[in-house]
Amino acid sequence: MTVDGRLDDAAWRSAPWTTDFVDIEGDIRPRPALRTRAKMLWDDEYFYVGAEMEEPHLWATLTRHDSVIFQDHDFEVFIDPNGDSHEYYEFEINALGTGWDLFLPWPYKDGGQALHNWEIPGLRTAVHVDGTLNDPADTDRGWTVELAFPWAVLREAARRPAPPADGDQWRVNFSRVEWTLASAGGHYAKVPGTRENNWVWSPQGVIDMHRPESWGYVQFSTGRPGTTSFRADPALAARRWLHAVYYAQRDFRRAHGRWAPTLEELGVAPPADGDALGRGHLEVTTSLFEAAVDLRLASGKTERWRIRQDARVWME
């Protein structure tokens, strides 16, 4: 693979595109005005991500590594290897090729703080622009991004094998930040009073990328493209019910200054019979809570899934 930003290697040509990105809030918002889509590949050394973005106004200003890149138009990658909503990676890049790599021990909404000094040794990145950067006098066509994340770094907090095995699934999402621009004195400038657009692969439902439970599933396959079927997460019903408890507890504590000691007081409905879930459980202390639910698998095995007050979710 030649990482030059152009996505024209033979391997890329055989890889399918994702569906077009949507607004971060999902169907309640209009479809994005500009197309964004991505591809993924992998080998023994790297997890590759390629992205293509329509863009009539190519614009980027930040040149210092680890700047807050989303202050420009950017493309972002989020990776949670084991799907526990903690210890995940983030990378952002603009059309100048300036990058920002972050590690999140746990999400911001739960009091987490990003480790800005975390780096990705061996990361390979490239950008190709189809037009003229930072020139309002013409109309551009877009830009492409090519990234190669080394497994040697991704395995640091993966808590599972990296590179993955055939059939393994990781939680991943992509985001594109797009600002509304105007031309002023031969330069681009953000329109005052406007917010950025956030266009994503897997919608979050809210304007917050740091909700890993809403990220997409990436299934790694050694088969030829188009020959492997996606395997739905058998624990998805358990995950969704546990996160419903988690968000209800956040709202309850904000209103009452304490955790609800029972599901009845919390107002969360018991698991649905059709979801193969057993009875839910809730344990509470002054400062902590933990919810659990049993999941009956098609094999006849039963798993117990848990979530706690900082949104970490796991299976015993």
Steps between C-alpha positions, in 0.01 A plus 500: 500500500637841401364752751477813285141611562370397157322168575597363159684185606354175369405397854292815547320442170376163625386632841137613534400850611303561814156646463504880460545685829196651673450775756631415845146527643364253245169517312368797699740719301523554120737291293844662462538730202838349410586133457740325739587131495780272616671166438694266728769236446744312722812286491744367757646845571228762454133589518444717192232768468428694183246782472359705213334837559323724251612857571450813286700711749828333592618672816749428777707725726654290779859382449614407852471135598242436773315823431123486557448384143119518497533878497569439128310273263623158604461121488498300825541133596388342830598144601383299803657155458307301762174696503497582872461879435833567676863521384440611145702678234427815298681653204418819307655640182442808284564566130854619575576157645532633856404233752380476859518164680319446830441221749188504718514287819123559524252744338479871575137466616620280785779733609765359267793710383675442168871417507625756248862392526414147383656432161472233229858400405505361150172662393493563125279780367448679170251746351421572134307814403305525176497876458679800646542524874396828667402676176141635493541605135424152369272206573675185617396137472612342826771322694597148597674368810705182538600375844691192621471431874766254624367206699809531720347817646131405484568190710631712792155537656301258287474227766464256212723377215619756244513440211159340540406148402266423213146588617600729788297818537617841625294814560595782262354828382596775259409867512538794266488854636388761247477873570293762316745732325488838331755675280662810650791684340603203288494263799253264660351581840241328715158662490451657847232346717491167315582158642694227330326215320581150622453226242563143609492137392299375800260763641529583869152640558655804672783742416763299683745262332613369837221249548673183382188290552363663182803436280492255212621142497800409284535128435845389388505238228771309315253417223477676168289818503131422478535134601455529878169573675484742788425335834264703718611557859305246709544724805349810340170470689687473830720797415202716407305415813800567724564837335134590550556440872824700493344809338192479724726492807688808377171689465373372835813606687490842337142546618522338847866512599522122539482176303166321475522178709245304293402471136142583600600836650730562209210449259683262265287223356622145560670324210267393220425127480586491131856621563608176673583704808445389858398720789703817550691572822609828658749560782555849642730672752525868587738571212480195272252279319518182296227344289500145363291286269520137387508423129389160371692411184375277218757241607326465836780677685416792731721808532472772763559853371566799725527879486614744768468872569790598270336319201746211483315194374636146513414132510598288801 
